[in-house]
């Protein structure tokens, strides 16, 4: 993946967080900025809304034992995520929907740790260092953004898959062997 920059974006209603990777190395952590250059982005928000119930990608996660919130439950975040994705696509960035919790479960990145607690964030950070090089990720939003970028990185390396159907498409890592 030399030469590519991959972003992970944790979409929030008040602010969105951005992590940018070059290879394994985190080179930017901060608020979302559209003036930074990157080639691919993993967006932690639904990028489509279902007609009702779960989308196909969420049903697939349920079948694999990974819990999800339906996009209608987080409708405002989904709408903001779609807005962010559209802006990035307009800038030539290849955008993917990701779900960091699924990546944590599949790769055993402290899946039972509570990301909103300091101890939990520490556990997640420690496990995430197996995959990425970084100084410190201050908030759970930064952790989600970093894991979003990691998910895209793994997919581009052939270590991930795209799940979903007509109503959605989401990247997840392949199960380690």
VENZI-V918100 format. One record per pair of residues at least 24 apart in sequence whose ideal C-beta (glycine too) atoms are under 10 Angstrom apart, sorted by the first residue. I is the first residue (numbers start at 0). GAP is how many residues later the second one is. D is the distance in whole Angstrom. If there is no record, write none. Layout:
I_GAP_D + I_GAP_D
This chain:
0_38_10 + 0_39_9 + 0_151_10 + 0_152_6 + 0_153_10 + 0_155_6 + 0_156_6 + 2_36_9 + 3_34_8 + 3_35_5 + 3_36_7 + 3_148_10 + 3_149_9 + 3_152_7 + 4_31_8 + 4_32_6 + 4_33_4 + 4_34_6 + 4_35_8 + 4_36_10 + 4_88_10 + 4_144_9 + 5_32_6 + 5_33_7 + 5_34_5 + 5_35_7 + 5_36_7 + 5_87_10 + 5_88_10 + 5_90_10 + 5_142_9 + 5_143_5 + 5_144_8 + 5_145_9 + 5_146_5 + 5_147_5 + 5_149_10 + 5_150_7 + 6_25_9 + 6_26_10 + 6_29_8 + 6_30_10 + 6_31_4 + 6_32_9 + 6_33_7 + 6_34_4 + 6_35_7 + 6_36_9 + 6_81_8 + 6_86_8 + 6_88_9 + 6_138_8 + 6_141_8 + 6_142_6 + 6_145_8 + 7_30_10 + 7_32_10 + 7_33_7 + 7_34_5 + 7_35_8 + 7_36_7 + 7_90_8 + 7_92_8 + 7_124_10 + 7_134_9 + 7_135_10 + 7_136_8 + 7_137_4 + 7_138_6 + 7_139_7 + 7_140_3 + 7_141_3 + 7_142_7 + 7_143_8 + 7_144_7 + 7_145_9 + 8_29_10 + 8_32_6 + 8_33_7 + 8_34_5 + 8_35_6 + 8_36_8 + 8_72_8 + 8_75_6 + 8_76_9 + 8_79_8 + 8_86_9 + 8_89_9 + 8_132_10 + 8_135_9 + 8_136_6 + 8_139_6 + 8_140_8 + 9_32_10 + 9_33_9 + 9_34_5 + 9_35_8 + 9_67_10 + 9_71_10 + 9_90_8 + 9_129_9 + 9_130_8 + 9_131_4 + 9_132_7 + 9_133_8 + 9_134_4 + 9_135_4 + 9_136_9 + 9_137_9 + 9_138_7 + 10_32_6 + 10_33_6 + 10_34_4 + 10_35_9 + 10_36_10 + 10_63_9 + 10_65_10 + 10_66_6 + 10_67_9 + 10_68_10 + 10_69_5 + 10_70_4 + 10_71_9 + 10_72_9 + 10_73_6 + 10_74_9 + 10_130_9 + 10_133_9 + 10_134_9 + 10_137_10 + 11_32_9 + 11_33_9 + 11_65_7 + 11_68_8 + 11_69_10 + 11_129_6 + 11_132_10 + 12_61_10 + 12_63_6 + 12_64_6 + 12_66_10 + 12_67_6 + 13_66_10 + 14_126_8 + 15_27_9 + 15_28_9 + 15_29_9 + 15_61_10 + 15_64_8 + 15_65_9 + 15_68_7 + 15_125_8 + 15_129_8 + 16_27_9 + 16_120_9 + 16_121_9 + 16_122_7 + 16_123_9 + 16_124_4 + 16_125_5 + 16_126_9 + 16_127_7 + 16_128_5 + 16_129_9 + 16_131_10 + 17_66_10 + 17_123_10 + 17_124_9 + 17_127_6 + 17_128_10 + 17_130_10 + 17_131_9 + 18_113_9 + 18_115_8 + 18_118_8 + 18_122_10 + 18_123_6 + 18_124_9 + 18_125_9 + 18_126_4 + 18_127_4 + 18_128_9 + 18_129_7 + 18_130_5 + 18_131_9 + 19_125_9 + 19_126_10 + 19_129_7 + 20_111_7 + 20_112_9 + 20_113_9 + 20_125_8 + 20_128_5 + 20_129_7 + 20_131_9 + 20_132_6 + 21_111_10 + 22_109_9 + 22_110_8 + 22_130_8 + 23_105_10 + 23_107_7 + 23_108_6 + 23_109_5 + 23_110_9 + 23_126_9 + 23_129_8 + 24_107_8 + 24_108_5 + 24_109_8 + 25_102_10 + 25_106_6 + 25_107_7 + 25_108_4 + 25_109_8 + 25_110_10 + 25_111_8 + 25_116_9 + 25_119_10 + 25_120_6 + 25_123_8 + 25_124_10 + 26_106_10 + 26_107_9 + 27_117_10 + 28_105_7 + 28_106_8 + 28_107_8 + 28_108_6 + 28_109_7 + 28_110_9 + 28_113_6 + 28_116_8 + 28_117_8 + 29_108_10 + 29_112_9 + 29_115_10 + 30_110_10 + 31_52_7 + 31_55_10 + 31_56_10 + 31_113_9 + 33_50_9 + 33_53_6 + 33_54_8 + 33_56_9 + 33_57_7 + 33_59_10 + 34_56_10 + 36_54_9 + 36_55_10 + 36_56_9 + 37_50_9 + 37_53_9 + 37_55_6 + 37_56_10 + 37_111_9 + 37_114_10 + 38_53_8 + 38_54_7 + 38_55_7 + 38_113_10 + 38_117_9 + 39_48_10 + 39_53_7 + 39_54_5 + 39_55_8 + 39_56_7 + 39_109_9 + 39_112_5 + 39_113_8 + 39_115_9 + 39_116_7 + 40_43_9 + 40_44_8 + 40_47_5 + 40_48_9 + 40_50_10 + 40_52_5 + 40_53_7 + 40_54_5 + 40_55_7 + 40_57_9 + 40_107_8 + 40_108_8 + 40_111_7 + 41_53_8 + 41_54_5 + 41_55_8 + 41_56_4 + 41_57_9 + 41_58_9 + 41_61_9 + 41_102_10 + 41_103_9 + 41_104_10 + 41_105_8 + 41_106_4 + 41_107_6 + 41_108_8 + 41_109_5 + 41_110_4 + 41_111_9 + 41_112_10 + 41_113_8 + 41_128_10 + 41_129_7 + 42_37_10 + 42_38_5 + 42_39_9 + 42_41_6 + 42_42_6 + 42_45_8 + 42_52_6 + 42_53_7 + 42_54_6 + 42_55_7 + 42_102_10 + 42_105_7 + 42_109_9 + 43_33_9 + 43_37_8 + 43_53_8 + 43_54_6 + 43_55_7 + 43_56_6 + 43_57_9 + 43_59_10 + 43_97_9 + 43_100_5 + 43_101_7 + 43_103_8 + 43_104_5 + 43_105_10 + 43_107_9 + 44_26_9 + 44_29_8 + 44_31_10 + 44_32_5 + 44_33_6 + 44_34_9 + 44_35_7 + 44_36_3 + 44_37_8 + 44_38_10 + 44_39_7 + 44_40_8 + 44_52_7 + 44_53_9 + 44_54_9 + 44_103_10 + 45_24_9 + 45_25_4 + 45_26_9 + 45_27_10 + 45_28_7 + 45_29_9 + 45_31_7 + 45_32_4 + 45_33_9 + 45_35_6 + 45_36_8 + 45_51_7 + 45_53_9 + 45_122_7 + 45_124_9 + 46_24_9 + 46_31_7 + 46_34_6 + 46_35_6 + 46_37_9 + 46_38_5 + 46_39_9 + 46_48_7 + 46_49_8 + 46_50_4 + 46_51_10 + 46_121_7 + 46_122_8 + 46_123_8 + 47_30_8 + 47_33_9 + 47_34_7 + 47_37_10 + 47_49_8 + 47_116_9 + 47_118_10 + 47_119_6 + 47_120_5 + 47_121_8 + 47_122_10 + 48_26_7 + 48_29_6 + 48_30_8 + 48_33_8 + 48_118_9 + 48_119_9 + 49_28_10 + 49_117_6 + 49_118_8 + 50_116_7 + 53_113_9 + 53_114_9 + 54_42_10 + 54_109_7 + 54_110_8 + 54_111_9 + 54_112_5 + 54_113_4 + 54_114_9 + 54_115_9 + 55_107_8 + 55_108_5 + 55_109_3 + 55_110_7 + 55_111_6 + 55_112_6 + 55_113_9 + 55_114_9 + 56_40_8 + 56_42_8 + 56_45_10 + 56_105_9 + 56_106_5 + 56_107_4 + 56_108_7 + 56_110_8 + 56_111_4 + 56_112_7 + 56_113_4 + 56_114_10 + 56_115_9 + 57_41_9 + 57_44_10 + 57_105_9 + 57_106_9 + 57_109_10 + 57_110_7 + 57_112_8 + 58_104_9 + 58_105_9 + 58_106_9 + 58_108_10 + 58_109_10 + 59_42_10 + 59_103_5 + 59_104_7 + 59_105_8 + 59_108_9 + 59_110_8 + 59_112_9 + 60_38_7 + 60_40_9 + 60_41_6 + 60_44_9 + 60_45_10 + 60_102_7 + 60_103_10 + 60_109_8 + 60_111_8 + 62_100_10 + 63_38_8 + 63_41_8 + 63_42_8 + 63_99_9 + 63_108_8 + 63_111_9 + 64_40_8 + 65_33_8 + 65_35_7 + 65_36_5 + 65_37_10 + 65_38_9 + 65_39_5 + 65_40_8 + 65_45_9 + 65_106_8 + 66_34_8 + 66_35_9 + 66_38_9 + 67_31_7 + 67_33_8 + 67_34_8 + 67_102_10 + 68_30_10 + 68_32_10 + 70_96_10 + 70_97_8 + 93_58_9 + 93_62_9 + 94_57_9 + 95_52_9 + 95_55_8 + 95_56_6 + 95_59_7 + 95_60_10 + 95_64_9 + 95_66_8 + 95_73_8 + 95_74_8 + 95_75_5 + 96_51_9 + 96_54_10 + 96_65_10 + 96_67_8 + 96_71_7 + 96_72_6 + 96_73_5 + 96_74_7 + 97_46_9 + 97_49_8 + 97_50_5 + 97_51_9 + 97_52_9 + 97_53_4 + 97_54_7 + 97_57_9 + 97_62_9 + 97_72_7 + 97_73_5 + 97_74_8 + 97_75_10 + 98_45_9 + 98_48_9 + 98_49_9 + 98_52_8 + 98_64_10 + 98_71_6 + 98_72_9 + 98_73_7 + 99_24_10 + 99_40_10 + 99_43_8 + 99_44_4 + 99_45_8 + 99_46_8 + 99_47_4 + 99_48_6 + 99_49_10 + 99_50_8 + 99_51_7 + 100_43_8 + 100_46_8 + 101_45_9 + 101_49_8 + 101_61_9 + 101_68_8 + 101_69_9 + 101_70_5 + 101_71_8 + 102_25_10 + 102_28_9 + 102_41_10 + 102_44_5 + 102_45_8 + 102_47_7 + 102_48_5 + 102_51_8 + 102_57_9 + 102_68_9 + 102_69_7 + 102_70_6 + 103_24_9 + 103_39_9 + 103_40_9 + 103_43_6 + 103_46_10 + 103_47_10 + 103_69_10 + 104_67_9 + 104_68_10 + 105_45_9 + 105_48_10 + 105_54_9 + 105_66_6 + 105_67_5 + 105_68_8 + 105_69_6 + 105_70_8 + 106_24_7 + 106_40_9 + 106_43_8 + 106_44_9 + 106_47_8 + 106_52_10 + 106_65_10 + 106_66_6 + 106_67_9 + 106_68_9 + 106_69_7 + 107_68_8 + 108_34_9 + 108_38_7 + 108_41_9 + 108_64_10 + 109_33_10 + 112_30_10 + 113_26_9 + 114_24_9 + 114_25_4 + 114_26_9 + 114_28_6 + 114_29_7 + 114_32_10 + 115_24_6 + 130_42_10 + 146_26_10
